[in-house]
Amino acid sequence: MTNPTDPRQLPGADPHTGIRKTDPVTGYDTTGHDWGGITELNTAFPKVVIWALVLTFLYSVVAWVLLPAWPTGRDYTRGLLGLDQSEEAIKGFNSLADRRQDWLSRFEGENFVALQSDATLMATAMPVAARLFADNCAACHGTNGQGGPGFPVLSDDTWLWSGDAGEIATTIRHGINADDPDTRYAEMPAFDWMERSDRLALADFVSEMPGGAVDFESSVGTVFAENCSSCHGSTGDGGLEIGAPSLTDEAVIYGQDPGTVMQTLRRGRHGVMPAWSGRLSEAEINLLALYVARLGQSVGGEQ
């Protein structure tokens, strides 16, 4: 048990004589701790650190009083300054929206030809459109419109309905197979009723269509003509009127290897694109439509 009156038990004291050991270089008493010849000095705690701690504590008290700090269940204390970051964010957003409204209102109409011909307007609008695309479309269609499994490519010149900006706006506004009453409908039925041997042959046939090495006069070509051409076209180029994808394009939605095509034939496909009319304004929808149309034009496609 430590006895505070016993000098032999004081920090740095010799346990036999009670005399403190002094460092000969600095003149400070030692604590008695020694690590391989390195002796710990019994120095005072730096005053600058003490003052830093005091000032930090005082600042925290002032901040708690002046600034929003303490949660109160579903709310929080506002502080004497009455600051509210959510209100500041809303003010900033409204200010940005007001600055955009001068030119964004021009996109409320659907005169896409006139809008596209205004180079100054498009130079101002396209960076905003790119942000809209990144926030609302890129999660499915990719950051550059490159698509992905189950999601169409938007950066080429092959379209499900049309690359016309007005048609793209209709798709964005009402969606595909969505809950909107004016949605577009497109569905690949299941061909599970077909003989498996015919499905296998048809899957191989369709998988070779992007390379062009298929014979439409062959027996399997006849199977294609009887079961697929009404939607995908006699040569598999797609049907813009009904949203049937091209089968001759390298950028296919689900994949065009024989196994994937076989799965499509066996189970069908029913992709869904949500309607954005309730989430984006008409001006934003039209702005996005022009941006998406440009994605295809960037690779030299005719829109």
matplotlib code that plots the C-alpha trace (Angstrom):
import matplotlib.pyplot as plt

x = [0.0, 1.3, 2.2, 2.2, 4.3, 7.1, 9.7, 10.9, 7.6, 7.6, 8.0, 11.7, 12.9, 15.3, 13.3, 16.0, 17.0, 14.0, 16.3, 15.1, 17.3, 18.2, 19.0, 22.5, 21.9, 18.6, 18.5, 15.0, 14.0, 13.3, 10.3, 12.3, 11.2, 14.0, 13.7, 17.0, 18.9, 16.2, 15.1, 11.7, 11.9, 9.4, 8.6, 5.5, 2.6, 3.2, 1.2, 0.4, -1.4, -3.4, -4.4, -5.4, -7.7, -9.2, -9.8, -11.3, -13.7, -14.7, -15.3, -17.5, -19.6, -20.0, -20.8, -23.4, -25.2, -25.0, -25.2, -27.6, -26.2, -28.5, -31.0, -34.5, -36.1, -37.4, -35.9, -32.9, -31.9, -31.5, -29.0, -29.1, -28.1, -31.1, -29.2, -30.8, -28.7, -31.8, -33.3, -29.9, -29.8, -33.4, -32.5, -29.5, -31.5, -34.2, -31.6, -30.1, -33.5, -34.4, -31.2, -31.9, -35.6, -34.7, -33.5, -35.1, -38.6, -37.8, -37.7, -41.3, -42.5, -41.6, -40.1, -37.0, -35.7, -35.7, -34.1, -31.4, -30.6, -29.8, -26.2, -25.9, -28.8, -27.6, -24.2, -25.7, -28.3, -26.2, -24.1, -27.3, -28.8, -25.7, -26.3, -29.9, -28.9, -26.3, -28.9, -31.8, -30.7, -27.1, -27.9, -29.5, -28.2, -24.6, -22.7, -22.2, -25.4, -23.5, -26.3, -25.9, -27.7, -31.4, -30.9, -30.7, -27.6, -28.4, -25.1, -25.5, -27.7, -30.1, -33.3, -36.2, -38.8, -37.0, -34.0, -36.1, -36.1, -39.9, -40.2, -37.5, -39.4, -42.5, -40.6, -39.1, -42.5, -44.6, -42.1, -42.2, -44.6, -45.1, -48.1, -48.7, -51.9, -50.1, -47.0, -45.4, -45.8, -43.2, -42.9, -41.1, -43.4, -42.2, -41.7, -41.8, -44.4, -41.8, -39.9, -36.6, -34.7, -36.2, -35.5, -31.8, -31.5, -33.2, -30.9, -27.8, -29.4, -30.1, -26.7, -25.0, -27.2, -24.9, -22.1, -24.4, -23.6, -27.2, -29.3, -32.9, -33.8, -32.7, -35.1, -34.2, -34.6, -38.1, -38.7, -37.4, -39.7, -42.8, -42.2, -39.9, -40.1, -43.5, -41.8, -38.1, -38.4, -37.7, -33.9, -33.9, -33.3, -36.0, -39.4, -39.5, -43.3, -43.5, -40.1, -38.8, -34.9, -32.6, -31.0, -28.3, -26.8, -23.8, -25.4, -28.1, -30.1, -29.8, -27.0, -26.9, -24.9, -26.8, -27.4, -28.9, -31.1, -32.3, -33.3, -35.1, -37.0, -37.9, -39.0, -39.6, -38.7, -40.7, -38.5, -39.9, -38.8, -40.6, -42.5, -40.8, -43.7, -44.3, -40.7, -39.3, -40.9, -41.8, -38.8, -36.5, -37.9, -37.5, -34.0, -33.1, -34.6, -32.3, -29.3, -30.1, -30.6, -27.1, -25.6, -26.5, -25.3, -21.9, -21.2, -22.3, -25.8, -28.6, -31.4]
y = [0.0, 3.4, 5.8, 9.4, 10.5, 8.0, 9.8, 6.4, 6.0, 9.4, 9.4, 9.2, 8.5, 5.8, 3.0, 2.6, 6.2, 8.2, 10.6, 11.7, 11.0, 14.0, 14.0, 15.5, 17.1, 18.8, 19.1, 17.6, 15.0, 11.6, 9.4, 6.3, 4.7, 3.5, 1.8, 0.5, 3.5, 6.0, 7.7, 9.5, 13.0, 14.3, 17.5, 19.7, 19.3, 22.0, 25.1, 25.7, 22.4, 23.3, 26.6, 24.9, 22.5, 25.4, 27.5, 24.5, 23.9, 27.6, 27.5, 24.4, 26.1, 29.2, 27.1, 25.1, 28.4, 30.2, 27.4, 24.4, 21.7, 19.6, 17.1, 17.2, 14.1, 14.9, 18.5, 20.2, 23.5, 26.4, 28.4, 32.1, 32.9, 30.9, 29.2, 26.3, 24.5, 22.9, 26.4, 27.6, 24.7, 25.4, 29.1, 28.1, 25.7, 28.3, 30.8, 28.4, 27.5, 31.2, 31.8, 28.8, 29.7, 32.5, 30.0, 26.7, 28.0, 28.0, 24.1, 24.0, 23.9, 21.0, 23.0, 20.8, 22.0, 25.6, 24.7, 22.6, 25.4, 27.9, 27.2, 29.6, 28.2, 24.6, 25.5, 26.8, 24.0, 20.8, 20.9, 21.1, 18.3, 16.2, 16.7, 15.7, 12.6, 11.6, 12.1, 10.3, 8.1, 7.0, 4.4, 2.2, 3.5, 4.2, 7.4, 7.9, 6.1, 2.9, 0.7, -2.6, -5.9, -5.2, -1.5, -0.1, 1.6, 5.3, 6.3, 4.6, 5.1, 2.1, 3.0, 1.1, 3.6, 6.5, 8.8, 11.8, 14.2, 14.3, 10.6, 10.3, 12.9, 10.8, 7.7, 9.7, 11.3, 8.2, 5.3, 1.8, -0.8, 1.7, 2.7, 5.8, 5.5, 6.7, 4.5, 2.7, -1.1, -3.6, -7.2, -10.2, -13.2, -16.6, -19.2, -22.1, -23.8, -24.2, -27.5, -27.3, -28.3, -25.3, -23.0, -24.1, -23.6, -20.2, -19.1, -20.0, -18.2, -15.0, -15.0, -14.9, -12.1, -9.2, -10.7, -11.0, -14.7, -16.0, -17.5, -16.3, -18.9, -21.8, -23.8, -22.0, -18.7, -19.8, -20.3, -16.8, -15.4, -17.2, -16.3, -13.2, -11.0, -9.5, -7.6, -7.5, -7.1, -9.5, -9.1, -8.5, -4.7, -4.0, -2.4, 1.3, 1.4, -1.2, -0.9, -4.2, -4.1, -4.7, -8.2, -7.1, -4.5, -5.3, -3.4, -5.7, -5.2, -8.6, -10.2, -12.2, -15.3, -18.5, -19.2, -15.8, -15.9, -19.3, -18.0, -15.1, -17.5, -19.8, -17.1, -13.9, -10.4, -7.6, -4.6, -1.6, 2.1, 4.3, 7.4, 10.6, 13.0, 13.2, 13.6, 16.0, 19.2, 19.3, 21.6, 19.1, 16.2, 18.0, 19.1, 15.4, 14.3, 16.6, 15.4, 11.8, 12.5, 14.0, 10.9, 9.0, 11.8, 11.7, 8.4, 9.6, 8.1, 9.6, 10.7]
z = [0.0, -1.0, 1.9, 0.7, 3.7, 2.9, 0.7, -0.6, -2.4, -4.2, -8.0, -8.9, -5.3, -4.5, -2.8, -0.1, 0.7, -0.4, -2.3, -5.8, -8.7, -10.8, -14.5, -14.8, -18.2, -17.7, -13.9, -13.7, -11.3, -12.8, -12.2, -11.7, -15.0, -17.2, -20.6, -21.7, -20.6, -21.5, -18.3, -17.9, -16.6, -14.1, -16.0, -15.7, -18.1, -20.9, -20.2, -23.9, -24.0, -20.8, -22.3, -25.6, -23.7, -21.7, -24.9, -26.7, -23.8, -23.7, -27.5, -27.2, -24.5, -26.7, -29.7, -27.8, -26.8, -30.2, -32.8, -33.4, -31.2, -29.0, -30.3, -28.7, -30.2, -33.6, -33.5, -32.2, -30.4, -32.8, -30.7, -30.0, -33.6, -34.9, -37.6, -39.6, -42.2, -43.8, -44.4, -45.7, -48.1, -49.3, -49.8, -51.9, -54.0, -54.6, -55.6, -58.1, -59.4, -59.9, -61.8, -64.1, -64.6, -67.1, -69.7, -68.4, -69.0, -72.8, -72.6, -71.4, -75.0, -77.4, -80.3, -80.2, -83.6, -82.4, -79.1, -80.8, -83.3, -80.4, -79.8, -76.9, -75.1, -75.6, -74.3, -71.1, -70.8, -71.6, -68.4, -66.4, -68.5, -67.8, -64.0, -64.4, -66.3, -63.7, -60.9, -62.5, -65.3, -64.9, -62.2, -64.8, -68.2, -67.1, -66.6, -70.3, -71.5, -72.2, -70.7, -68.9, -68.5, -68.7, -69.5, -73.1, -74.5, -75.1, -76.7, -80.1, -83.1, -82.4, -80.6, -79.2, -80.4, -81.9, -81.4, -82.1, -79.1, -79.0, -78.9, -76.2, -74.2, -74.4, -73.1, -70.2, -69.4, -69.4, -69.0, -70.4, -68.8, -66.0, -64.0, -66.1, -68.1, -71.2, -70.7, -73.6, -73.7, -74.8, -73.8, -75.1, -74.7, -73.5, -76.2, -73.8, -75.9, -78.7, -79.1, -77.3, -80.4, -82.3, -79.4, -79.4, -83.1, -82.9, -80.0, -82.1, -85.1, -83.2, -81.4, -84.9, -86.3, -85.1, -87.3, -90.3, -90.9, -90.9, -93.7, -93.6, -96.3, -94.0, -92.0, -88.8, -90.8, -91.5, -87.8, -87.2, -89.9, -88.5, -84.8, -84.5, -87.6, -86.8, -84.0, -84.7, -88.5, -91.3, -90.9, -87.2, -87.4, -84.7, -84.7, -83.7, -83.6, -80.8, -79.1, -80.2, -80.0, -82.9, -83.0, -85.4, -83.1, -80.9, -78.0, -76.9, -73.7, -72.0, -73.9, -77.2, -76.4, -77.1, -73.4, -72.7, -75.8, -74.8, -71.4, -73.1, -75.4, -72.5, -70.0, -72.0, -70.9, -69.3, -68.6, -66.8, -67.0, -64.5, -65.6, -64.7, -65.2, -61.5, -60.5, -63.2, -64.6, -68.3, -68.9, -67.3, -69.2, -72.5, -71.5, -70.7, -74.1, -76.0, -73.9, -74.6, -78.3, -78.3, -76.7, -79.9, -82.2, -80.4, -82.2, -85.5, -85.4, -87.4, -85.2]

ax = plt.figure().add_subplot(projection="3d")
ax.plot(x, y, z, "-o")
ax.set_aspect("equal")
plt.show()
